[in-house]
Amino acid sequence: MRVRALVLFLLVMATGCDMPASSPEPVAVSDAAKEAPNPSSAEAVSNAAAEPKPAAAAKPTASEPATLPLPAEPQIRLTAEEIRDGWIQLFDGQTLTGWFPNNDVNWHVNDAGEIEASEGEPGLLLTSVPFADYELRCDYHVSKNANSGIFLRTLADPKKVDADCYELNICDSHPQFKTASFVGRAQPVKEVGGEEVWKTFHIRAEGKRITVKLDDELVLDHTDDTQGVRLTGHIGLQKNAGHVRFRNVFLKPLSTKPLFNGTDLTGWHPVAGSKATFEVVEGAIQVSGGTGFLETDESWSDFVLQFEARTEAETNSGVFFRLIPGTEAAPSNGYELQVNNTLLNGDRRQPKDAGTGAIFRRTKARWVPSSDGEWLTATLVASGPRFSAWVNGLQVTDWEDTREPHANPRQGRKVEAGPLSLQGHDPGTRAAFRNLRIVALPGS
């Protein structure tokens, strides 16, 4: 076991991955970057209409939050149309950012840009955040007589395969539940398989029903009407026996509902004291004119949010969430998903001001794939204290808030529901938002 642990450690160091042993670990934040002691209530409400963002230094400093690893330019394997349609890459082809193992399997990224494993006791590589309703595409390749699978809506450490997950089996030689079955739950419509060749699963999980295609052929259609139906959970890749490889792991959230009707600001209201102008122009919410916030009437705790945004040169904006409802004295006490495409030295690995997709004051985006003057597509998953964000299909943030609980997210960890808001940061802000849509994760 010690040898395997050492091998795993060396692999993590070689790939630059953050791979905790049994549950997602937070991105390291230096002591100097953490919040100062909580101010009094009087101090908390004395903030200006928009908390000033610090001027960017010439270089990132050691006291700033660490950036997730990305050793080279990422491979965006989704088309522009797929990205606009809401698809995201769960695997960047270079690192295991956004994933964690639940035991000592030697998960790593090989030279071909594939997730690979061949040693260790049976175990899973899991997404750091859960998903509920979605489409999932994933290529797999297994050796002769291998045993693998894709776990859907799973617990991090499932004990009962017929209760804690849906295990889409990959095992042509299994005596009872062969490839394309749900182990312990359902059989495929016909026997299928394929070893030592690349195969593709296309899965659609929506409410109680899950359908599966293998190489574009429907092979499983299962509706779970039991009391133990699972409606949310992690996605897991399994190494049970043999040599397994995965690539092209793409997901599209389903069941999101519009936050903006495209014609007026129904469901939204400006926070008192806002100087910014919020108006609907050509089906988008235009933000300009100064500091201010446009806040939703509704609140959410755990959710999947997707939207499109466009900024003009040097524009600074953001989407706030889990807010304390804004007032003129304290308009923006919440977490902020940064919208800012400016760079240092023209390097997309060096965001000038945290970068689009960062949780501002908590993380930096590991890559800035978006540009001013162009529409970007963003996805944010908020699950308890953990937040993952994608911009133009690429995961740029995976962070857990390990601070002490606090009603104000500026001062500590908050998991309770709150409104969202769009930010006008300063008189130079010129931003637009459209196609905003959200879905609450079950149980939130």
PLY file of the C-alpha trace (Angstrom):
ply
format ascii 1.0
element vertex 444
property float x
property float y
property float z
element edge 443
property int vertex1
property int vertex2
end_header
0.00 0.00 0.00
2.85 2.40 0.84
4.45 1.68 -2.55
1.17 2.43 -4.33
0.71 5.64 -2.37
4.22 6.72 -3.33
3.53 5.93 -6.98
0.33 7.99 -6.86
2.15 10.90 -5.24
4.85 10.87 -7.91
2.22 10.75 -10.67
0.39 13.71 -9.15
3.59 15.70 -8.99
4.46 14.79 -12.56
1.08 15.88 -13.96
0.61 18.86 -11.64
-2.78 17.52 -10.51
-4.60 18.08 -7.26
-5.74 14.55 -6.41
-6.99 14.02 -2.85
-7.21 10.56 -1.37
-10.89 10.29 -0.55
-12.69 13.60 -1.11
-12.13 16.84 -2.99
-9.44 18.95 -1.34
-9.40 22.74 -1.47
-7.03 24.68 -3.66
-4.26 25.94 -1.42
-4.52 29.58 -0.41
-1.64 31.24 1.37
-2.22 32.72 4.82
-1.55 36.18 3.48
-4.34 35.80 0.94
-6.97 34.78 3.49
-9.49 37.24 4.87
-8.56 39.41 7.81
-10.59 38.88 11.00
-14.28 39.51 10.47
-15.24 43.16 10.82
-18.12 44.26 12.99
-21.57 44.49 11.48
-21.21 48.25 11.28
-17.96 47.90 9.35
-19.46 45.26 7.03
-22.28 47.52 5.88
-20.09 50.55 5.33
-18.64 49.20 2.07
-19.05 51.34 -1.01
-21.60 50.43 -3.65
-19.08 48.08 -5.22
-16.12 46.78 -3.24
-13.05 48.18 -5.00
-10.99 45.54 -6.75
-7.25 45.88 -6.17
-5.11 47.15 -9.00
-3.27 44.30 -10.69
0.43 44.05 -9.94
2.91 43.60 -12.76
3.19 39.93 -11.79
1.14 37.59 -9.61
2.57 37.66 -6.09
3.17 34.79 -3.70
0.43 36.08 -1.41
-2.25 35.71 -4.05
-4.41 32.55 -4.32
-2.75 29.69 -6.18
-3.76 28.96 -9.76
-4.83 25.45 -10.75
-2.31 23.66 -12.99
-2.37 24.00 -16.76
1.09 23.31 -18.20
0.38 24.20 -21.82
-2.31 25.54 -24.10
-5.42 23.41 -23.55
-7.08 21.38 -26.25
-10.64 22.58 -26.80
-12.27 19.55 -28.36
-15.79 20.95 -28.49
-17.04 22.91 -31.48
-18.08 26.54 -31.11
-21.69 25.47 -31.68
-21.48 22.84 -28.92
-20.03 25.38 -26.50
-22.84 27.84 -27.23
-25.27 24.96 -26.69
-23.92 24.49 -23.16
-21.45 21.60 -23.51
-18.39 21.58 -21.24
-15.22 19.47 -21.12
-14.90 17.47 -17.92
-11.34 16.52 -18.92
-8.87 19.02 -20.39
-6.61 16.42 -22.02
-3.61 17.40 -19.87
-4.42 17.27 -16.15
-6.91 15.71 -13.77
-8.17 19.09 -12.58
-11.79 18.73 -11.51
-11.39 15.04 -10.59
-10.41 13.12 -7.47
-9.76 9.40 -6.82
-11.45 7.50 -4.00
-8.51 5.11 -3.47
-4.98 4.38 -4.69
-5.64 3.48 -8.35
-2.83 4.92 -10.52
-5.01 7.37 -12.43
-2.93 9.61 -14.68
-2.93 11.41 -18.03
-0.85 9.54 -20.60
1.18 11.01 -23.48
-1.80 10.64 -25.82
-3.92 12.95 -23.64
-6.11 10.17 -22.20
-7.12 9.28 -18.65
-5.48 5.95 -17.94
-5.28 3.41 -15.10
-4.03 -0.15 -14.74
-2.95 -0.72 -11.11
-4.56 -0.65 -7.69
-7.62 -2.05 -6.02
-10.96 -1.38 -7.75
-11.76 2.32 -7.45
-13.20 5.45 -9.03
-11.99 8.75 -10.42
-14.80 11.21 -9.64
-15.87 14.69 -10.67
-15.35 17.14 -7.82
-18.92 18.45 -8.11
-22.17 16.56 -8.62
-24.52 16.80 -11.57
-28.22 15.95 -11.79
-29.77 16.06 -15.29
-27.33 16.01 -18.19
-26.09 14.54 -21.42
-22.70 12.85 -21.14
-20.40 11.70 -23.93
-17.36 9.61 -23.15
-14.96 7.45 -25.17
-13.53 4.35 -23.51
-10.93 1.69 -24.35
-10.40 -1.46 -22.27
-7.99 -4.35 -22.51
-9.04 -7.95 -23.09
-11.21 -9.26 -20.21
-11.04 -5.90 -18.42
-13.69 -4.75 -15.98
-14.58 -1.05 -15.90
-17.58 1.24 -15.89
-18.98 4.76 -15.83
-20.78 5.60 -12.58
-23.69 8.03 -12.81
-25.15 10.10 -9.95
-22.85 8.24 -7.60
-21.76 8.76 -4.03
-18.03 9.37 -3.65
-17.61 5.91 -2.11
-20.57 3.77 -3.23
-21.13 0.63 -1.20
-24.31 -0.72 -2.78
-24.25 -0.68 -6.56
-28.05 -0.91 -6.75
-28.64 2.01 -4.36
-25.66 4.37 -4.25
-25.14 4.90 -7.98
-25.99 3.79 -11.49
-23.03 1.74 -12.72
-22.96 1.62 -16.50
-20.86 -1.49 -16.86
-17.95 -2.00 -19.25
-17.20 -5.70 -19.00
-17.87 -7.98 -21.95
-16.98 -11.03 -19.85
-19.20 -10.32 -16.83
-21.31 -13.41 -16.01
-24.52 -11.44 -15.31
-24.23 -7.70 -16.07
-22.28 -7.24 -19.27
-21.33 -4.03 -21.09
-24.13 -1.42 -21.25
-26.05 -2.85 -18.30
-26.76 -1.01 -15.06
-25.19 -3.40 -12.56
-27.82 -4.73 -10.17
-30.52 -2.70 -11.89
-31.13 -3.21 -15.62
-29.99 -5.15 -18.68
-29.24 -3.67 -22.12
-31.71 -4.18 -24.96
-29.23 -6.56 -26.57
-25.73 -7.88 -25.95
-23.04 -5.46 -27.06
-19.37 -4.98 -26.38
-15.96 -4.22 -27.73
-12.54 -4.70 -26.20
-9.18 -3.27 -27.37
-11.02 -0.72 -29.55
-12.35 2.77 -28.81
-16.09 2.89 -28.11
-18.35 5.85 -27.27
-21.18 6.08 -24.73
-23.77 8.86 -25.10
-25.86 9.06 -21.96
-28.93 11.15 -21.21
-30.00 11.34 -17.55
-33.19 13.29 -17.02
-35.24 12.83 -13.88
-35.94 9.14 -13.30
-35.09 8.12 -16.86
-31.61 7.34 -18.19
-30.97 6.33 -21.80
-27.67 5.10 -23.18
-26.34 4.86 -26.71
-23.20 2.93 -27.61
-21.65 4.20 -30.85
-24.98 5.94 -31.67
-27.07 2.80 -31.11
-29.63 2.79 -28.27
-28.61 0.02 -25.89
-30.31 0.88 -22.59
-33.49 2.71 -21.59
-34.11 2.61 -17.86
-36.68 4.41 -15.72
-36.14 4.11 -11.98
-39.51 4.11 -10.25
-38.13 2.82 -6.96
-38.12 4.84 -3.74
-34.33 4.79 -3.88
-34.10 6.67 -7.17
-30.95 8.80 -7.35
-31.37 12.25 -8.88
-27.92 13.72 -8.36
-24.33 12.70 -7.66
-20.80 12.59 -8.99
-19.74 11.08 -12.29
-17.14 8.36 -11.80
-14.75 6.47 -14.07
-13.93 3.00 -12.78
-10.85 0.81 -12.85
-11.87 -2.60 -11.59
-9.54 -4.97 -13.47
-7.24 -4.64 -16.45
-6.08 -1.58 -18.36
-8.65 1.20 -18.93
-8.52 4.49 -20.82
-10.99 7.36 -21.26
-11.02 10.47 -23.44
-13.42 13.12 -24.79
-15.46 13.39 -21.59
-18.09 16.03 -22.35
-21.22 17.06 -20.45
-24.22 19.27 -21.16
-26.44 20.26 -18.20
-30.15 19.73 -18.76
-33.36 21.05 -17.17
-32.08 24.63 -16.77
-34.75 27.35 -16.80
-34.40 30.90 -18.17
-33.47 33.65 -15.72
-34.03 36.33 -18.36
-36.86 36.44 -20.89
-34.89 38.40 -23.50
-37.34 41.30 -23.66
-37.52 42.99 -20.24
-36.16 42.76 -16.70
-39.01 40.74 -15.20
-37.59 38.76 -12.26
-34.80 41.26 -11.67
-34.47 44.57 -9.78
-31.66 47.13 -9.41
-30.18 47.35 -5.94
-30.88 50.67 -4.23
-28.19 53.25 -4.88
-27.00 51.72 -8.16
-25.51 54.21 -10.58
-25.19 51.65 -13.35
-27.73 51.46 -16.14
-29.33 48.07 -16.86
-31.35 47.88 -20.05
-32.39 45.26 -22.57
-30.84 45.79 -26.00
-31.11 43.21 -28.79
-32.07 40.41 -26.40
-29.27 41.04 -23.90
-28.97 42.86 -20.57
-26.59 45.76 -21.17
-24.63 47.05 -18.16
-22.98 50.48 -18.29
-22.62 53.86 -16.63
-21.07 53.17 -13.22
-21.21 51.03 -10.11
-24.35 49.07 -9.34
-26.06 45.70 -9.21
-29.05 44.09 -10.92
-30.36 41.40 -8.56
-32.71 38.44 -9.07
-35.97 38.26 -7.16
-35.38 34.54 -6.48
-32.65 32.79 -4.49
-30.62 29.59 -4.95
-28.24 27.54 -2.85
-26.82 24.63 -4.89
-27.27 25.10 -8.62
-25.94 24.92 -12.16
-25.83 28.33 -13.85
-25.06 28.96 -17.52
-24.92 32.28 -19.36
-23.31 34.17 -22.20
-21.44 37.44 -21.64
-19.62 39.98 -23.77
-17.31 42.71 -22.51
-15.74 45.67 -24.24
-12.02 46.39 -23.84
-10.75 46.47 -20.24
-14.25 45.96 -18.83
-14.62 44.61 -15.30
-17.87 42.91 -14.28
-19.08 39.84 -12.44
-21.97 37.57 -11.47
-22.58 37.45 -7.72
-24.32 34.51 -6.03
-25.53 33.38 -2.59
-25.89 37.06 -1.82
-27.26 38.72 1.24
-30.03 40.70 -0.49
-28.45 44.00 -1.47
-29.01 47.37 0.13
-27.60 50.78 -0.73
-25.09 50.45 2.13
-24.15 46.82 1.41
-25.13 45.95 -2.18
-22.90 42.97 -2.96
-22.17 40.71 0.00
-21.82 37.44 -1.86
-19.44 35.23 -3.82
-18.41 36.71 -7.16
-17.82 34.82 -10.39
-15.41 37.19 -12.10
-15.98 38.47 -15.65
-12.74 40.12 -16.76
-10.66 39.05 -19.77
-7.59 41.25 -19.23
-4.18 39.55 -19.25
-0.61 40.15 -18.16
1.96 40.03 -20.97
-0.73 38.76 -23.35
-0.48 35.35 -21.63
-3.79 33.56 -21.10
-2.24 31.78 -18.11
-1.73 35.16 -16.42
-5.07 36.86 -15.72
-4.58 40.49 -14.81
-7.47 40.60 -12.37
-8.26 36.99 -11.39
-9.72 36.21 -14.83
-13.15 35.29 -16.12
-14.48 32.27 -14.22
-12.48 32.90 -11.04
-14.17 33.22 -7.67
-12.95 36.74 -7.05
-10.71 37.22 -3.98
-10.61 33.44 -3.58
-9.07 31.99 -6.75
-7.52 32.84 -10.08
-8.68 31.37 -13.36
-6.12 28.82 -14.52
-6.61 29.97 -18.12
-8.53 32.85 -19.73
-10.10 31.39 -22.90
-12.41 34.36 -23.53
-11.69 37.70 -25.19
-13.20 41.19 -25.05
-15.59 41.94 -27.88
-16.68 38.28 -28.25
-19.53 36.37 -26.62
-18.30 33.85 -24.06
-20.23 30.95 -22.55
-19.82 30.30 -18.83
-20.97 27.48 -16.55
-20.90 27.59 -12.74
-21.70 24.65 -10.46
-22.19 25.55 -6.79
-22.46 22.52 -4.51
-22.16 23.18 -0.79
-18.77 24.83 -0.23
-17.37 23.72 -3.60
-17.47 25.75 -6.82
-16.43 24.71 -10.33
-16.52 27.02 -13.34
-16.03 26.56 -17.07
-15.49 29.28 -19.68
-15.92 28.40 -23.36
-16.02 24.73 -22.40
-12.77 24.69 -20.38
-12.71 24.29 -16.61
-10.93 27.31 -15.16
-11.87 27.04 -11.47
-12.30 24.20 -8.96
-12.31 25.51 -5.40
-13.68 24.63 -1.98
-14.38 27.27 0.65
-12.83 25.97 3.87
-13.29 29.15 5.90
-15.46 29.16 9.01
-19.21 29.55 8.32
-20.51 33.10 8.08
-23.76 34.70 6.92
-21.70 37.01 4.68
-19.68 35.16 2.00
-17.16 37.99 2.03
-16.26 36.95 5.56
-16.69 33.17 5.59
-18.25 30.07 4.08
-21.90 30.32 3.15
-23.97 27.44 1.77
-27.41 28.96 2.31
-29.45 30.29 -0.59
-29.20 33.85 -1.84
-29.99 35.91 -4.95
-27.75 36.40 -7.98
-26.70 39.79 -9.32
-24.96 41.29 -12.34
-22.29 43.89 -11.58
-21.57 47.31 -12.93
-18.09 47.74 -11.48
-17.12 51.28 -12.49
-17.95 54.02 -15.04
-15.95 52.12 -17.67
-17.97 48.91 -17.38
-19.53 47.95 -20.69
-20.87 44.42 -20.50
-23.80 42.42 -21.82
-25.43 39.20 -20.59
-27.84 36.89 -22.36
-29.16 33.32 -22.35
-28.99 33.20 -18.55
-30.42 29.92 -17.25
-30.27 28.02 -13.98
-31.37 24.81 -12.30
-31.26 23.95 -8.60
-29.46 20.74 -7.73
-31.81 18.26 -6.03
-31.77 18.49 -2.27
-30.67 22.13 -2.18
0 1
1 2
2 3
3 4
4 5
5 6
6 7
7 8
8 9
9 10
10 11
11 12
12 13
13 14
14 15
15 16
16 17
17 18
18 19
19 20
20 21
21 22
22 23
23 24
24 25
25 26
26 27
27 28
28 29
29 30
30 31
31 32
32 33
33 34
34 35
35 36
36 37
37 38
38 39
39 40
40 41
41 42
42 43
43 44
44 45
45 46
46 47
47 48
48 49
49 50
50 51
51 52
52 53
53 54
54 55
55 56
56 57
57 58
58 59
59 60
60 61
61 62
62 63
63 64
64 65
65 66
66 67
67 68
68 69
69 70
70 71
71 72
72 73
73 74
74 75
75 76
76 77
77 78
78 79
79 80
80 81
81 82
82 83
83 84
84 85
85 86
86 87
87 88
88 89
89 90
90 91
91 92
92 93
93 94
94 95
95 96
96 97
97 98
98 99
99 100
100 101
101 102
102 103
103 104
104 105
105 106
106 107
107 108
108 109
109 110
110 111
111 112
112 113
113 114
114 115
115 116
116 117
117 118
118 119
119 120
120 121
121 122
122 123
123 124
124 125
125 126
126 127
127 128
128 129
129 130
130 131
131 132
132 133
133 134
134 135
135 136
136 137
137 138
138 139
139 140
140 141
141 142
142 143
143 144
144 145
145 146
146 147
147 148
148 149
149 150
150 151
151 152
152 153
153 154
154 155
155 156
156 157
157 158
158 159
159 160
160 161
161 162
162 163
163 164
164 165
165 166
166 167
167 168
168 169
169 170
170 171
171 172
172 173
173 174
174 175
175 176
176 177
177 178
178 179
179 180
180 181
181 182
182 183
183 184
184 185
185 186
186 187
187 188
188 189
189 190
190 191
191 192
192 193
193 194
194 195
195 196
196 197
197 198
198 199
199 200
200 201
201 202
202 203
203 204
204 205
205 206
206 207
207 208
208 209
209 210
210 211
211 212
212 213
213 214
214 215
215 216
216 217
217 218
218 219
219 220
220 221
221 222
222 223
223 224
224 225
225 226
226 227
227 228
228 229
229 230
230 231
231 232
232 233
233 234
234 235
235 236
236 237
237 238
238 239
239 240
240 241
241 242
242 243
243 244
244 245
245 246
246 247
247 248
248 249
249 250
250 251
251 252
252 253
253 254
254 255
255 256
256 257
257 258
258 259
259 260
260 261
261 262
262 263
263 264
264 265
265 266
266 267
267 268
268 269
269 270
270 271
271 272
272 273
273 274
274 275
275 276
276 277
277 278
278 279
279 280
280 281
281 282
282 283
283 284
284 285
285 286
286 287
287 288
288 289
289 290
290 291
291 292
292 293
293 294
294 295
295 296
296 297
297 298
298 299
299 300
300 301
301 302
302 303
303 304
304 305
305 306
306 307
307 308
308 309
309 310
310 311
311 312
312 313
313 314
314 315
315 316
316 317
317 318
318 319
319 320
320 321
321 322
322 323
323 324
324 325
325 326
326 327
327 328
328 329
329 330
330 331
331 332
332 333
333 334
334 335
335 336
336 337
337 338
338 339
339 340
340 341
341 342
342 343
343 344
344 345
345 346
346 347
347 348
348 349
349 350
350 351
351 352
352 353
353 354
354 355
355 356
356 357
357 358
358 359
359 360
360 361
361 362
362 363
363 364
364 365
365 366
366 367
367 368
368 369
369 370
370 371
371 372
372 373
373 374
374 375
375 376
376 377
377 378
378 379
379 380
380 381
381 382
382 383
383 384
384 385
385 386
386 387
387 388
388 389
389 390
390 391
391 392
392 393
393 394
394 395
395 396
396 397
397 398
398 399
399 400
400 401
401 402
402 403
403 404
404 405
405 406
406 407
407 408
408 409
409 410
410 411
411 412
412 413
413 414
414 415
415 416
416 417
417 418
418 419
419 420
420 421
421 422
422 423
423 424
424 425
425 426
426 427
427 428
428 429
429 430
430 431
431 432
432 433
433 434
434 435
435 436
436 437
437 438
438 439
439 440
440 441
441 442
442 443
